[in-house]
């Protein structure tokens, strides 16, 4: 770990790595959400139907859930420097394809592949954890996550203006293409300006490539159970792409997707069993054990925090427009107050975790999250717009601080598995978003907010099963030597 003092205005040593990492994450979110603010212009240019537009929006997130898990595995194995650079470079290709696309089929394929860049967040979690000591890790991960996550808001503000500046019906192509160029250029900047660890430090890798390692039979069962919601969500997305859902894939194609998902799940289960054979023979050394329940609790909390954030960002402009009779442009500006809170709230949640402990901070923030959404559910036109905005911003503080506190704890569970743990926890955020948006399509807006509040209450009670990270993590390097890493 670097002993350099934490100074946000520094751009050397560990601070340089953190700044370059959040910039990489920022660009991935700009690319990932580059179509949403331009979708109406794109639809007019290509001649898309309402059903085709919905299909593109679904395809944009379909690949992100498995991608986060896969990228987590690859990051732990090959290091964040190479993986982040490769992801930025490769994902610029479908971005360019989308920019020059002239048919729905081309746009659909490009949007599906671009969803992979949504996994970039996971890589930086491992990178930052390698450079910062435990006492600074929460705020460092918070800055990385909060500032990088702002890329979606930046895309919404800037891309329409860029498209307009280029003029004509095809101005959107230049705006989309520019985001791809940013991703490609920054791939080289990142690769040549960071290293996986400080000089002299060891980069610990999983003992076996593939599925996540666990330490006991009970943890193995819990790992399999925690994978089920991810596959169920992919099945739900497949249904949404069917004629019975909102999109337009044929029934035979959707059935093929279901069959493929089942085959992937079966293969995943077999690989998980193969990697964890030792738990059935009792041959896991005591110093290498960790509690998978820690991961499960953080999954549940990220389901409620980041899952609700993605859902709220999607519906909040329309909610403000309908509740307070605003124009969509004005409603969008007002709703952006929710996303703006990321810049300070997420680092704030990490700082609170560093200062007051991971578990106690999560308990307070999760309770605030539940109360916040309960309060938002009470908003109606009688509140007045300023009070409604204040309530939403207060709620978003607990949501995004909770996200920061979750990822302040993730790197302290098992160092060599940080990428995989971050990948699974991050995937649960997407699972939560799909779940909450599905609920939103079926119930009233007030009930929708109550459901999110109830999920936070459930997360609050799961926290009592979490153990405060303290002491040391034991890892074994390539030479077979045991190293103790401080987590307190």
Secondary structure as the mmCIF struct_conf table of DSSP 4:
data_model
#
loop_
_struct_conf.conf_type_id
_struct_conf.id
_struct_conf.beg_label_comp_id
_struct_conf.beg_label_asym_id
_struct_conf.beg_label_seq_id
_struct_conf.end_label_comp_id
_struct_conf.end_label_asym_id
_struct_conf.end_label_seq_id
TURN_TY1_P TURN_TY1_P1 UNK A 8 UNK A 9
BEND BEND1 UNK A 12 UNK A 12
HELX_RH_AL_P HELX_RH_AL_P1 UNK A 13 UNK A 32
TURN_TY1_P TURN_TY1_P2 UNK A 33 UNK A 35
HELX_RH_3T_P HELX_RH_3T_P1 UNK A 36 UNK A 38
HELX_RH_AL_P HELX_RH_AL_P2 UNK A 39 UNK A 46
TURN_TY1_P TURN_TY1_P3 UNK A 47 UNK A 47
HELX_RH_AL_P HELX_RH_AL_P3 UNK A 50 UNK A 62
TURN_TY1_P TURN_TY1_P4 UNK A 63 UNK A 63
HELX_RH_AL_P HELX_RH_AL_P4 UNK A 64 UNK A 78
HELX_RH_AL_P HELX_RH_AL_P5 UNK A 80 UNK A 100
BEND BEND2 UNK A 103 UNK A 103
HELX_RH_AL_P HELX_RH_AL_P6 UNK A 104 UNK A 114
HELX_RH_3T_P HELX_RH_3T_P2 UNK A 115 UNK A 119
HELX_RH_AL_P HELX_RH_AL_P7 UNK A 120 UNK A 131
BEND BEND3 UNK A 132 UNK A 132
HELX_RH_AL_P HELX_RH_AL_P8 UNK A 134 UNK A 149
TURN_TY1_P TURN_TY1_P5 UNK A 150 UNK A 150
HELX_RH_AL_P HELX_RH_AL_P9 UNK A 151 UNK A 166
BEND BEND4 UNK A 168 UNK A 168
TURN_TY1_P TURN_TY1_P6 UNK A 169 UNK A 170
HELX_RH_AL_P HELX_RH_AL_P10 UNK A 171 UNK A 191
TURN_TY1_P TURN_TY1_P7 UNK A 192 UNK A 193
BEND BEND5 UNK A 196 UNK A 197
TURN_TY1_P TURN_TY1_P8 UNK A 199 UNK A 200
BEND BEND6 UNK A 207 UNK A 211
HELX_LH_PP_P HELX_LH_PP_P1 UNK A 212 UNK A 213
BEND BEND7 UNK A 215 UNK A 216
HELX_RH_AL_P HELX_RH_AL_P11 UNK A 217 UNK A 240
TURN_TY1_P TURN_TY1_P9 UNK A 241 UNK A 241
STRN STRN1 UNK A 242 UNK A 242
TURN_TY1_P TURN_TY1_P10 UNK A 243 UNK A 246
BEND BEND8 UNK A 247 UNK A 247
STRN STRN2 UNK A 249 UNK A 249
HELX_RH_AL_P HELX_RH_AL_P12 UNK A 251 UNK A 275
TURN_TY1_P TURN_TY1_P11 UNK A 276 UNK A 276
HELX_RH_3T_P HELX_RH_3T_P3 UNK A 277 UNK A 280
TURN_TY1_P TURN_TY1_P12 UNK A 281 UNK A 282
HELX_RH_3T_P HELX_RH_3T_P4 UNK A 286 UNK A 288
HELX_RH_AL_P HELX_RH_AL_P13 UNK A 292 UNK A 324
TURN_TY1_P TURN_TY1_P13 UNK A 325 UNK A 325
HELX_RH_AL_P HELX_RH_AL_P14 UNK A 328 UNK A 340
TURN_TY1_P TURN_TY1_P14 UNK A 341 UNK A 341
HELX_RH_AL_P HELX_RH_AL_P15 UNK A 342 UNK A 356
HELX_RH_AL_P HELX_RH_AL_P16 UNK A 358 UNK A 376
TURN_TY1_P TURN_TY1_P15 UNK A 377 UNK A 378
TURN_TY1_P TURN_TY1_P16 UNK A 381 UNK A 382
BEND BEND9 UNK A 383 UNK A 383
HELX_RH_AL_P HELX_RH_AL_P17 UNK A 385 UNK A 410
TURN_TY1_P TURN_TY1_P17 UNK A 411 UNK A 413
HELX_RH_3T_P HELX_RH_3T_P5 UNK A 415 UNK A 417
HELX_RH_AL_P HELX_RH_AL_P18 UNK A 418 UNK A 440
TURN_TY1_P TURN_TY1_P18 UNK A 441 UNK A 442
BEND BEND10 UNK A 443 UNK A 443
HELX_RH_AL_P HELX_RH_AL_P19 UNK A 445 UNK A 462
HELX_RH_3T_P HELX_RH_3T_P6 UNK A 463 UNK A 465
BEND BEND11 UNK A 471 UNK A 471
STRN STRN3 UNK A 472 UNK A 476
TURN_TY1_P TURN_TY1_P19 UNK A 478 UNK A 479
BEND BEND12 UNK A 480 UNK A 480
STRN STRN4 UNK A 482 UNK A 486
#
